[in-house]
């Protein structure tokens, strides 16, 4: 039992590092106050699927937060960690609910797509709220 927990923690750290690298290296400037769009969200969602909600959320939140910190967006780090963690939890829970109805391959694809869309909605709403409330944008 202890070995499984250690393996999961190591995989969480590795996925956090991969998330950071992917987020930092594949990005495009976005409209708005100095942010950027990236494909790091794919790693956040994959982490939720492979590691589960909490460990996937930790990997996504820490990895994305480190990318913001290293990239000079330190004022986004607290929000990013919370938002990406919440994204992973949402993706995991929605996947479990949608996939529970039927374990068929086609239903699994639908569950992945629906859970990814739900996670992205959480991300958009989270950043909107964070920028509006804490950064006084808009």
C-alpha positions in Angstrom: 0.0 0.0 0.0 2.8 2.4 0.9 4.6 1.7 -2.4 1.6 2.6 -4.4 1.3 6.0 -2.6 5.0 6.7 -3.2 4.7 5.8 -6.9 1.6 8.1 -7.2 3.5 11.0 -5.6 6.5 10.5 -7.9 4.2 10.3 -11.0 2.5 13.5 -9.7 5.9 15.3 -9.5 6.9 14.1 -13.0 3.6 15.2 -14.5 3.9 18.6 -12.8 7.3 19.0 -14.4 6.0 18.0 -17.8 3.0 20.3 -17.4 5.4 23.2 -16.6 7.6 22.5 -19.6 4.6 22.1 -22.0 3.0 25.2 -20.7 6.1 27.3 -21.0 7.2 26.1 -24.4 4.0 26.0 -26.4 2.3 29.3 -25.8 0.7 32.2 -27.8 -0.1 35.7 -26.6 -3.8 36.1 -25.8 -6.1 39.0 -25.9 -6.4 40.7 -22.5 -4.1 41.8 -19.8 -0.7 40.2 -20.6 -1.8 36.5 -20.4 -1.1 33.7 -22.9 -2.9 30.7 -24.3 -1.1 27.4 -24.1 -1.6 23.7 -24.4 -0.7 23.0 -20.8 -4.4 22.4 -20.1 -4.1 19.1 -22.0 -1.6 17.9 -19.4 -3.9 19.1 -16.6 -6.8 17.1 -18.0 -4.6 14.1 -18.8 -3.3 14.2 -15.2 -6.9 14.0 -13.9 -7.6 11.0 -16.1 -4.4 9.1 -15.3 -3.8 10.1 -11.6 -7.3 10.9 -10.4 -8.8 14.1 -9.3 -6.6 15.1 -6.3 -3.2 13.9 -7.6 -3.9 15.1 -11.1 -5.0 18.5 -9.7 -1.9 18.8 -7.7 0.3 18.0 -10.8 -1.7 20.5 -13.0 -1.8 23.2 -10.4 1.9 23.0 -9.3 3.1 22.6 -12.9 1.1 25.5 -14.3 1.9 27.6 -11.3 5.6 27.0 -11.8 5.3 27.9 -15.5 3.6 31.2 -14.5 6.3 31.9 -11.9 9.2 31.1 -14.2 7.6 33.0 -17.1 7.3 36.2 -15.2 3.6 36.0 -14.4 4.0 35.8 -10.6 0.8 37.6 -9.9 -1.2 34.8 -11.6 0.5 32.0 -9.5 -2.1 31.7 -6.7 -5.0 31.8 -9.0 -3.4 29.4 -11.5 -2.7 26.8 -8.8 -6.3 26.9 -7.5 -7.9 27.1 -11.0 -5.9 24.3 -12.5 -6.5 22.1 -9.4 -10.2 22.8 -9.7 -10.1 22.0 -13.4 -8.6 18.6 -12.8 -11.2 17.8 -10.1 -14.0 18.9 -12.5 -12.6 16.8 -15.4 -12.3 13.7 -13.2 -15.7 14.0 -11.6 -17.5 14.7 -14.9 -15.7 11.8 -16.5 -16.7 9.4 -13.8 -20.4 10.5 -13.9 -20.6 10.3 -17.8 -18.6 7.1 -18.1 -20.5 5.3 -15.3 -23.6 4.9 -17.5 -21.9 2.7 -19.9 -18.3 1.4 -20.2 -18.4 1.2 -24.0 -15.6 2.7 -26.0 -17.8 5.3 -27.7 -19.2 6.4 -24.3 -15.7 6.7 -23.0 -14.9 9.1 -25.9 -18.0 11.1 -25.1 -17.0 11.2 -21.4 -13.5 12.5 -22.3 -14.8 15.2 -24.5 -17.6 16.3 -22.1 -15.2 16.3 -19.1 -12.6 18.3 -21.0 -15.2 20.9 -22.0 -16.4 21.1 -18.4 -12.8 21.6 -17.2 -12.2 24.4 -19.8 -15.4 26.2 -18.6 -14.1 26.0 -15.1 -10.8 27.5 -16.3 -12.4 30.3 -18.2 -14.7 31.2 -15.3 -11.9 30.9 -12.8 -9.6 33.2 -14.6 -12.4 35.7 -15.3 -13.2 35.8 -11.6 -9.5 35.9 -10.5 -8.7 38.8 -12.9 -11.9 40.7 -12.0 -11.7 40.3 -8.2 -8.0 40.1 -7.3 -6.3 41.8 -10.2 -9.0 44.5 -10.8 -9.1 43.9 -14.6 -12.3 44.7 -16.4 
